[in-house]
Amino acid sequence: MSVFSHIKNDKLSSLSLFAIGLVCIFLSYIFLNFNIFISPLIVAILFGILLTNLFSNRVKFLKSSTVLLVATKQILRLGIIFYGFRISFADAKYVGIHGIGLAIFIVVLVFLLGLIMARILKIDFITSALISAGAAVCGAAAIMASATTLKADEKQIAIAVASVVIFGTVGMFIYSVGLNFLNFTQTQIGFFIGSSLHEVAHVVGASARYGDEVMKNAVIIKMLRVVMLVPLLLFLAFISASKTSKIKEFLPYFAFYFLGAILLNSLINIPIEILNIINFIADMCLCVAMFCLGLNINKSVVKNFGFKPLLLAIFLFFILMIFAYFYIKILI
């Protein structure tokens, strides 16, 4: 293929990915009108999986372009940085010290227990770290961010994302049925939902039926877990660096920009119109990255999911609920 053919293919791929990102966001809004909360990220992943398995010949031009590599690295990181504008220090103040403590407790405990269980099950470190990060922090976005630090391959990423999609969605529907049997206050219900579900969209979907106060608490707790992505990535960079490698080769510099976005949003009163634009850009970037990930998940990857990663995902699913319950019951 000539240089000009490559350029033409890349332009066509870029336009196609932009259009697909818009479609995924649009579809999530359509679902929202029916009180179905599905993250555009999840829509994008599923869309990518569907296309690559049903119309593999039609998406070959996307896979052969250099755009996919850019989408799963630079565009993904840009989306995560802009995601930081959804969080502020005022959120932490609203839920108080117990809310902050709950978010830190859940992320640290779930991630470490995930690694310990993975050693018992003899699962490779990268796969176990991705599954644990997805459960502990913020689902698919945490997995993709961690994958760039750990140099994970498509199969490892696909397995981790599948665990988030399956068990986060199951948890969302279980919580939506009712949590009255827990004998929690409205505040405690919000804290429980925000601390024990995988994706932000799962949290929104599960808390919507309980009212605005519950949803607000739930989303804030979840976003505090998202903030923990920064120390998690630094930790992964530290343990990934060998004696012959320098830690700066693994250091996720975009995590500092993510933190800077949070700081800027906390110190400056950014107009809501600008924030809406930033949030849209973040969703677009993340949708494009997730769609490209979905293109790499074919039938063979699904078949090779494996029983042990499934056990780890189930273990973390229950650990999230159990430890969130006892923390809230004892301390809040």
N, C-alpha and C positions, 0 to 999 in steps of 0.2 A: 504493500500500500504506500502511495506517495505521501510526501509531507503535506501537500494540499488536501489530500483525502483525509488524512488524520485531523487536520484543522477543521474541515467541514464536518467530520464525524463528531468531533468534540463540541462544536457549536450546536449541532443538532441534539446531542446528548444533554447539553446544558439547558437548552430550551425545554426539552422533554422533562427533565428533572424538576425544573421550575414549575411547569404546568402540573406535574404530578403532586408536588408539594401543595399547590393551591387546591387541588382536588381533595387531598387528604384532610386539609383544614376544613374545607367546605362540607365534607361528609361528616366530620365530627360535630359540626354545628347543626346539621340536619338531625343527627341522633339526639342532640341536646334538646331540640324542640319536642322530642318524644320522651323527655326525661331519661334518656339513656346516655350516661356519661362515659364516652370512650375517647381516650387521648388520641390526638392526631398522630402521635408517634406510633401507637399500636396499630392504627389504621394503615399507616405507611408501611410498617413491617409486614402486615398481613397482605397488603396490596402487592408488595414486592415478591413475597412468597408465591402468591397466586399467579402472577404474571410469569415468573421464571419456571413454574411447574406446568402451566397450561399452554403458554405461548413462548417457549424457549427460543424458537427461531426468530420471533419478532423483537426480542430484547437483546439479540446478539450485538447490535451496534452500540448499545449502552455498555455492555460488559467489555467490549473491545476498546472503549475510549479510556483516556486518562482521567476523565471527569470523576469516575467512581472512586479512584484513589484519593483525589482531592476532597470528595464529599465525605468520606469516612474518616478524614483526618482534619484538614483545615476548616472545612465548613461545619463539621461536628463541633470542633472546639469553639468556633465563633458562636454557635448556637448556645453552648453551655455558658459562655461569658455573658451573653445577653440575658440568659436565664437569671443571672444574679440580680437583675433589676426588679425581680418580683419579690425580693426579700429586703427587709430593713431591720435595723436595731429596735425599732418600735414594736415589731412583731414579738421579739424576745421579751420585751418589757411587758407586753400584754399578757402573756402566759405565765410570767414570773419565773422564779428560780426553780420551782418544781417542774415546770414545763421544759425549761432548758435542760435540767438534769435528766428528765425522762428521755429526751431526744439523744443526748450523749450516751446514756446508759444503754439504750436499745441498739444504737449503731455499733458501739464498741463490743458489747456482749454478743450480739448476733453474728457479727463478722468473725470474731475470734472463735466462737463455738462452731461456726461453719467450717473454719480451717481445721479445728480439732477433729470434728466428725469426718471430714474429708480424709484425714490421715488414717483414721480407723477403717474407712471404706476403701482406702488406697486409690483415691482419685488424684489425678495430677494437680499440682499447685495452681496453675493458671486457671483451669476450669473451675476449681473450688473457690478461688479468690473472686472470680467473676460472678458466680452464683451467689456467693455470700455478700458481695458488694451490692448486687441488685436487690437482694432481700433487705439488707440493712439500711441502705441509703435511699436511692430513688429510682429503682427499677432499671429500665433499658438505658437511660441516660448515664447512670452510674457504671453500668456494664461497658458501654462504649468508651466512656472516659478512661476507665481502668484498663480496657483492652489496649489503648494506645500506649499506656505506660508499660504494660506487661508484654507487649508485642504478641498478642494472642492471634491465633489463626481463625478462619471463618467458622470452622466446626466448633471450636471452644466458645466463640461468641454466640453462635446459634443455639447451642445447648443452654447457655445461661439465660438468653433472652426468652427462650421457650418456657423456662421455669418461672420467670416473672409473669409472662402473659397468662399462663395456666393458673398458677396459684394465687396471683393477685386478683384475677377475675373471679375465681371461686370465692375468695375471701370477701370481695365486694358484694356478691350476691347473698352470701350468708349473713353479712352485717345488715344488708338492706331488709332482710326478712324481719329482723328485730333483735335488740340487745337488752330488752327489759329484764331478762332472767339474770343479768349480771348485777342488778340492784345498784346501778350507777346513777349519779346526778347528771344533769345535762353537761356540766363541765367535764366530768369524768368520761362520759361517752365520747365527747369530742377528742379528748386526750387519747383514749383507747384506739379510736379509729385512726387518728393521725400517726400513732406510734407503731401500728401493727400491720399496715397494708403497704404494698410494694410501690405502686405508682401514685403520683399526685392525682391523676384521673380516677384511680381506684378510691382514693380518699374522698374526693368530691362526690363521686357516685354513691358511696356508702353513707355519707353524712347528710346528703341532701334531704332525705325524708325526715330528719330530726329537727330541722329548723336552722335559722341563720346563725344562732349562737353556737350550736354544736359544730356547724360547718366551719365557722371562723376559727374556733379552737383547733379543730382537726387539721385544717390546712396550714395553720401556723406551726403546729408541732411537726407536720410533714416537711415544711420548708426549712425548719431548723435541722431536720435530718439531712436535707439537701446540702446545707452549709458544711456538714461534716464530710462532704466529698473532698474538700481541700486537704484536711489532715490525712484522710485515707489515701489519697493519691501520693502525698509526700511519703507516707509509710510504705506504700507499694514500690515507690521509686528507690527508697533506701534498701529494702530487702531484695530488690531485683538487681541492684548493682553488685557485681562480683568483685573479687579482689583485683582482677585485671581490668575492670571497667570503672569509669568515673561516674559518680552519682548524677552528674549534670547531663549525662547521656540519657538518663531515664526520667529526669526531673520534668514534671508536667507544668511548664511555665504558664500555660493558659489558666491554671487553677488560681494563680495570683491575680490575673485580670478578672476572673470570676469574683474573687474576694473584693477587688477594687470596685466592681460594679455594685456590690452590696453596700460598700462604704459610701459610694457616691449617691446611691439612692437614699441612704440614711441621712446624709448631711445636706442634700439639696432637695428642695421641694420641686420635683420634676412635674410639669403639667401632665395631667392624665392623658391628653391627646398624644403627647410624645411617648409616654409609657406604653400606650396601646400599640403604637408603631413599633417600638422596640420589642414588645412581646410577640407581635406578628412576625418580625424578622427572626426572632429566636425559634418560634414554631416552624417557620419555613426551613431554616437551616437544619433543625433536628429532624424534620420530616424527610428532607432529602437524604440525610445520612442514614436514617432508619430504613428508608425504601431501598437504598443501595445495599444495606445489610441483608434485607429480605431477598434481594436478587441472588444472593449467594447461598440461600437456604433451599436446597432441592430435596427430592425424595430420599436420596441416600443419606443426607445429613439427619433427617428426621428418623430414619430407620436406625441410625447409629447413636441415637440419644443416650441409650444405655440405662440399665437398671440402677446403677450406683448413683449417678447424678440425680435421678428421680428420687431416690431415697433421701439424698442430701436436701433437695428442694422441699420435700415433705417435712423433714426434720425442722428446717428453718421456718416453714409455714406455721408449725405449732409452737416453736420457740418464741416467735414474735408475739403470738397471742398470750401465751402463758406468762412470760416475764413482763409484758406490758400490763397484764391484769394485776399481778401481784405488786408491782411498783405503784400503780395507781391506787390500789386498795389500801396499801400500807402508808404511803406518803402523801397522797393528795385527797 
